[in-house]
Amino acid sequence: MPVNLELKVKLKSFNPVIKLLKEINAEFVGILKQTDIYYKNKGGLLKLRIENGEQSIIKYLREEKKRDRFSNYKVLRFSQGNAADFLKSIFTVEAVVNKKRYLYMYDNTRVHLDNVRGLGYFLELETLVVNGKADARKRYNNTIKLLNLDNCEELRKSYRDLIMSKNK
């Protein structure tokens, strides 16, 4: 199961971060239009991601209360059919999150600038664990420093949690 180290912070604007991403020569990968449909599931989070027309189901486990937010995840891609219709016949939908994601890569870290419908602007980091957790933590901390995120308040919730608490 792949593992990454994650961070999420709320932003007022993408502009200062985009300027820093350019300064460190982060690679702009592209714009992703994503709909995440979260299903009720006892063993971690389960969501269908529809991204630029492609469909994947993602299951992940993450400790929100530990100092480092390491996430274990599995991805299963669908090659045909309407996965949302199929899955809603099996699972109960908890939340739907729509976002426009600007994806950058830097030092094996995915930098997401997310404009989430109904929630606003966010930055997420996902540093892939390749050569052990200590190496990932070092690269992750360096990226945080380069993007001036040291003093930002970390959100220890998924977009699912934020949408569900807003809709209460």
Secondary structure as GFF3:
##gff-version 3
##sequence-region A 1 168
A	DSSP	beta_strand	3	11	.	.	.	ID=ss1
A	DSSP	alpha_helix	15	23	.	.	.	ID=ss2
A	DSSP	beta_strand	27	39	.	.	.	ID=ss3
A	DSSP	beta_strand	45	51	.	.	.	ID=ss4
A	DSSP	beta_strand	54	62	.	.	.	ID=ss5
A	DSSP	beta_strand	69	78	.	.	.	ID=ss6
A	DSSP	alpha_helix	83	88	.	.	.	ID=ss7
A	DSSP	beta_strand	93	106	.	.	.	ID=ss8
A	DSSP	beta_strand	109	116	.	.	.	ID=ss9
A	DSSP	beta_strand	120	128	.	.	.	ID=ss10
A	DSSP	alpha_helix	133	146	.	.	.	ID=ss11
A	DSSP	alpha_helix	159	166	.	.	.	ID=ss12
###
